[in-house]
Amino acid sequence: MKQKTWKTVAALVIAALLTTAQNVLACPNCKAGFDKSSEAAALGEAYSASIYMMLFLPILLVGFIAMRIARVMRNAKVSSPTA
């Protein structure tokens, strides 16, 4: 029963995020930066790329460190003598 409640709450949170994301408005300068017809479109695309980099770089670092730790632990388990 508890797992069903958790799934329901997660589904409601995701639905709320997806429905409210369309209503969020950007400031006029940010909105103009992402307009394809404006002269600042390249600057808006550069900001977008830098935001993606700042979002994904920590995830990649944590994933790489976790992979290295798992590999070291697996190699230690394989090379440890059995009693």
N, C-alpha and C positions, 0 to 999 in steps of 0.2 A: 504494500500500500504506500509506503514511504517513497519508493522509487517512482511510482506513478505520479505522486505529488510533485516531485523534483522535475520530472519531464514536463508536467503541465506548466509549472512556473517558468522553466526555460523556454518553452514554446511561446508563452505570453510575452516574455521579455524580448525575444527575437521579433515577434510580430509587432510589438510596440516600437522597436527600433527601426524596423523596415517601413512602417507607416509614417513615422515622424521625420524620417530623413528627407523626405521630399519637401517638407514644409520649412526646413531650416534655410534661412537667407544669409548670404554673405554680405560683407560690407561692400559699398560701391567700388572701391579700388580693387578689391579681390575679384569681384565679379567681372570688372573690366579686364583684369589680367588674364582671365580665362576665355574671354571672347575671342573667337578666331578671326574676327574682322578688325580688331583693334591693332594699333601699332605695338602695343605692349604684350602681344600674345606670346612671343618668345620668352619674355620675362616670366609670365604666368606659368608656362610650361617648365621653365627652369625651377621655379618655386615648387611646382608639383613634383618634379623629379627629386629635389632635395628632401621633401617631406617623405616620399617613399623610402629614400635611403635611410632617413632617421628612424623610420618605423621598422624596416626590415633588418638593419644592421644588428641591433641588439638581439633579435630573434635568431639570426644566423650565428652570432657569437655564442649564445647560450646553447644552441643546438650542437655547435662544434665542440664545445667544452663537455657537454653531456656525452657525445659520441666518444670522445677521447677517454673519459672516465669509464664508460661502459667497456671499451676495448681493453683498457688496463685491467679492469676487474675480471674480465673474461680470460685474459691471458694469465693472470695470477691464479685463477681457479684451475685452469688447465695444467699449469706447471707446478701446482702445490702437490706434495706427496700425499698419498692416501694411506690411512692407518689401517 
